[in-house]
């Protein structure tokens, strides 16, 4: 197994990476050992794993085929195997509220009008076997370079408030709270809120 200090290669994904990226996302979002689920949920996830992976693969393939100007999927590979992605990240343009979390009102009539499109980072995931080795940080830095090349100086992303490892990474990377969503589900159902983070990228 390569040492934790090994540097990763960051590159644009291509159609040959779809399978590996699908594995990374499915393992991270549905079957990761860090997720707190009961035995019944884990049994169902194991049973449905092929279907979940297939659905993710279709989503990624569709984004690749659309060839949207401001969309990119980045992958991290290890020098020992440059063709096998072990982490991935996607960037697109998305409408986000311009109000900060201090000004954000849940039922504001201006919620949908006070929005602009900005680069949005999503699906940042590292395969469980490769975590805590710096791949996610390298992907974020590469994403910020891409965003600057697009001519933007800020980026956004969501994170669940109970995802503390990710929040620590984003905090160390300079992302700050912009607004929070899901207050109703939080108070009524006890579900974690989605935090919208923002970072101003220096030129």
N, C-alpha and C positions, 0 to 999 in steps of 0.2 A: 504494500500500500504506500503511495507517495506520501512524503512528509507534509504536515500542515502548512509549512512555509512555501511549498511549491507554488510558483506563479501559474496562473491560468491564461489561456488564449481566449480573447473575446473577439467574436466575429459575427457577421450577419448570418442568420439562419437561412437555409434553403430547403427545397422540398424533400431532400434526403434526411433532414433533421426532424421531420414531422413525427416520426415514430418515437424517437428519443424524447422530444419535448412533451409528447403526450404521456409518456411514462413518468417523466418528472412531475408534471402537473397532477396526474392521477395519484401518484404515491404521496405527494405533498399535501394535497387538499382532501383526500379521502381515506388514505391508509397509513398516514404517518404515525409513528409511535408516539409522537408528541400530542396528538389529538386525544382528548379525554372522552372516550366513548365506552359504553357498556358492551358486554359480550355479544348481545343480540345485534346491536348496531354494527359491530365489527364483523359478525358472521354475514350480515346482509351485504356489507361493503365488499367482503371477499367474494360473495356470490355474484354481485353485480359489477365487479371490477371490469370485466371485458366490455360490458355495455358502457360504463362510465368512460373508459379509455377511448372507445370508439367514438362517442359523442364529442369528446375533447379533440380528437384527431380531425373530425369533420369541421369543427369550428376553426381550428388552426389552418386547415387546408383552404377553407373558404376565404379567410383573411389573406392568405398568400395569393390566391387566384384573383382577388379584387384589384391588386396592385395599386392601392391607395397611395397618393404621393407622400403624405405624412403618416406613414405606418412603417414600423420596423420591428422585427423580432431578433433579439440578440441572444447568443448562446455562449456559454463558457465550456471550454474543453481543456483537458490536461495535455501537456506536450507529449506524454507517452502514447496518447491516442487522440489525435486531432479531429477525428471523424465522429467521436462519441460525445454528444453533449451531456453534461452533468448538471447544468443549471441554465435557466432561461429567463428572459424578461421581454415584455412587449411595450411598445410606445405607440400611442395614437393621438388624435385630436379629439377632445371631448369638451362639451359645455360644462362649466362649473360655475357655482354662484360667486359673484364678485364680493358679496358681503362676508366679513370675517365672522368667526363664531361669536364674538361679542355683539355683533349687529344682526345675527341671523335669527329670524323669527319663523317658527315652524309652519304657521299658516299664513304667512305674508302673501298678499296678492302680487307682490313684486318678485316673488321667488323665481318665477319662470322668465320674467322680463330682464332681471338683473343678472344675466349670465353671458359669458363670453367663452370662446373656444381657446383652450390652452393644451399644450402637450400633457398627456396623462400616462403615467406608468402603471402597468397592471401585469398580473400573472408572473410576478417575480417569485421564483421557486428554485430551490436547490435540492437535488436528490438527497434523501436522508443519509446515505453513505458518505456524502461529500460536504456535509455541513460543518460550520465553524472552521473553515479553511480560507476564508476571504473571497470566495467566488461571488457572493452576493454584492459585496462592496465594490469589487471590480466591475460588475455589471452596472451598478448604479453610476459609477464614474463614467463608464462608456456611454450610458444613456444620456448623461448630462452633456457630454461632448456632441452627441447627435442632436440634442435639443438646441444647442447653441448654433450648430450648422443650419438648423431650420430657421434661425433668426429670432429665437425666443429667449427670454431671460428668466423664466420661471417654469416650474413643473409642479404637477399635482399627483397624488396617489391616495388610495384608501387603505386603511388598516383597521381590523377589529380591535376594540379597546382591550380585549383580554389576550391579544397576541403579543405578549410581552417581549419575546425574543426579537420579533420584527420591529416593534416600537423602539426598542433599545438601539437596533441597527439604524433606523431612520433618524432617531434623535442624534446619534453620533455623526450621521451624514449631513446634518443641518436642516432636516425637515421639521416644520413647526405646524401646530394645530391651526387649521383655517376654519373649519366648521365641523359639526357633528350631526349625524343622521340616525334615525331609528329610535328617537326618544319614546315614542308610543309603545313600540315592542319591548323596549327596555323596562318601562314602568309597569306594563300590563303582563308581559310574558317572561320577563327576566332575561331576554336575549341581549347579547352584547351589542353596543352601538358601533356604527361605522364612523371612523374619524377620517375626515378629509384633511390631508397634510399638504403643505405647500413649501417649496424651497425657491428662493431667489438665487439664480445661478450667476456667479460673477463672470464677467467677460475675460 
